[in-house]
Amino acid sequence: MERLAYLIKQRFPSVFRGVEALARAVTGTRFGRSRSRALAVARVDGSVGDQVALMRPLGEGDAASLADFLGRMPESHLRFFRPHGFDLSELERVLRSRAFMTYGLFIDDDLVAYALLKLSPTGSAFIGLMVVPGHTGRGLGRFLVGFLYWQASMAGLRARSTISRHNAASLKSHEAVSPYRVVGELPNDYLMIEFPPGSLEPPRLDV
């Protein structure tokens, strides 16, 4: 079903918007409670180098900070990252939607990474993450992937992703945490991959 939704999104975007609205409603009804249980324990305190770090869920009040974060991203970083629109009103919708689970990684109160699970009515949770250029190459991607696996497992969801064959950095982050299997080939050199269930213990934030 996810493969069909992807094909509709690529070929018939106006139709997909209607399908997506219905899917969000079904998802919120079906997984609302398990989603809330996972988010209730999603705060992880730790450190990055010698700086205080915090991973926590994002709410509607974080929309302006998230808009600023995404607005500072070079276009090259956003090439493979389009899980939703980036304008303020769209971010407010995403952050209050029960079809998303959204998180921010803060270092000394500065948002340096954004991660999300986009929930499907079938019980899949699609992974997305973004790290500011100044903090790449420090192991944050591996932590974020492990964190998202953990949250998906806590909510009883299958962690999946659609990844371009050309997005070597994302593939490397996933491979560093756990093996995955390809469950479908998609247009434009994309793969749909699925990850084994994650641990029910939160990952350590110490990189």
Solvent accessible surface area in square Angstrom, and as a share of the most:
residue,aa,sasa,rsa
1,M,151,0.67
2,E,19,0.08
3,R,113,0.41
4,L,107,0.53
5,A,34,0.26
6,Y,30,0.11
7,L,27,0.13
8,I,38,0.19
9,K,76,0.32
10,Q,80,0.36
11,R,154,0.56
12,F,118,0.49
13,P,73,0.46
14,S,73,0.47
15,V,85,0.49
16,F,27,0.11
17,R,155,0.57
18,G,49,0.47
19,V,60,0.34
20,E,36,0.16
21,A,47,0.36
22,L,122,0.61
23,A,26,0.20
24,R,66,0.24
25,A,61,0.48
26,V,66,0.38
27,T,1,0.00
28,G,2,0.02
29,T,112,0.65
30,R,146,0.53
31,F,22,0.09
32,G,9,0.09
33,R,204,0.74
34,S,18,0.11
35,R,31,0.11
36,S,63,0.41
37,R,151,0.55
38,A,0,0.00
39,L,35,0.17
40,A,87,0.67
41,V,75,0.43
42,A,0,0.00
43,R,148,0.54
44,V,14,0.08
45,D,91,0.47
46,G,28,0.27
47,S,35,0.22
48,V,0,0.00
49,G,50,0.48
50,D,143,0.74
51,Q,68,0.30
52,V,108,0.62
53,A,1,0.01
54,L,33,0.16
55,M,0,0.00
56,R,64,0.23
57,P,38,0.24
58,L,13,0.07
59,G,31,0.29
60,E,80,0.36
61,G,81,0.78
62,D,24,0.12
63,A,3,0.03
64,A,68,0.53
65,S,57,0.37
66,L,0,0.00
67,A,27,0.21
68,D,82,0.43
69,F,0,0.00
70,L,6,0.03
71,G,67,0.64
72,R,127,0.46
73,M,14,0.06
74,P,55,0.34
75,E,117,0.52
76,S,84,0.54
77,H,62,0.28
78,L,11,0.06
79,R,162,0.59
80,F,63,0.26
81,F,14,0.06
82,R,128,0.47
83,P,24,0.15
84,H,22,0.10
85,G,32,0.31
86,F,44,0.18
87,D,84,0.44
88,L,86,0.43
89,S,76,0.49
90,E,38,0.17
91,L,0,0.00
92,E,55,0.25
93,R,59,0.21
94,V,1,0.00
95,L,12,0.06
96,R,140,0.51
97,S,16,0.10
98,R,125,0.46
99,A,4,0.03
100,F,3,0.01
101,M,0,0.00
102,T,7,0.04
103,Y,0,0.00
104,G,0,0.00
105,L,0,0.00
106,F,22,0.09
107,I,6,0.03
108,D,83,0.43
109,D,136,0.71
110,D,77,0.40
111,L,11,0.05
112,V,2,0.01
113,A,0,0.00
114,Y,0,0.00
115,A,0,0.00
116,L,2,0.01
117,L,0,0.00
118,K,47,0.20
119,L,12,0.06
120,S,13,0.09
121,P,24,0.15
122,T,36,0.21
123,G,7,0.07
124,S,0,0.00
125,A,0,0.00
126,F,35,0.14
127,I,18,0.09
128,G,11,0.10
129,L,44,0.22
130,M,14,0.06
131,V,15,0.08
132,V,15,0.09
133,P,60,0.38
134,G,69,0.67
135,H,32,0.14
136,T,71,0.41
137,G,88,0.85
138,R,94,0.34
139,G,37,0.36
140,L,2,0.01
141,G,17,0.16
142,R,143,0.52
143,F,11,0.05
144,L,0,0.00
145,V,0,0.00
146,G,16,0.15
147,F,0,0.00
148,L,0,0.00
149,Y,8,0.03
150,W,7,0.03
151,Q,0,0.00
152,A,1,0.01
153,S,22,0.14
154,M,64,0.29
155,A,4,0.03
156,G,64,0.62
157,L,13,0.07
158,R,95,0.35
159,A,7,0.06
160,R,33,0.12
161,S,5,0.03
162,T,49,0.28
163,I,6,0.03
164,S,2,0.02
165,R,112,0.41
166,H,116,0.52
167,N,29,0.15
168,A,74,0.57
169,A,76,0.59
170,S,30,0.20
171,L,29,0.15
172,K,147,0.62
173,S,25,0.16
174,H,3,0.02
175,E,106,0.48
176,A,45,0.35
177,V,49,0.28
178,S,19,0.12
179,P,110,0.69
180,Y,55,0.21
181,R,143,0.52
182,V,73,0.42
183,V,48,0.27
184,G,14,0.14
185,E,104,0.46
186,L,13,0.07
187,P,39,0.24
188,N,105,0.54
189,D,70,0.36
190,Y,47,0.18
191,L,18,0.09
192,M,8,0.03
193,I,0,0.00
194,E,22,0.10
195,F,9,0.04
196,P,58,0.37
197,P,127,0.80
198,G,21,0.21
199,S,67,0.43
200,L,117,0.58
201,E,125,0.56
202,P,68,0.42
203,P,35,0.22
204,R,193,0.70
205,L,5,0.02
206,D,80,0.42
207,V,59,0.34
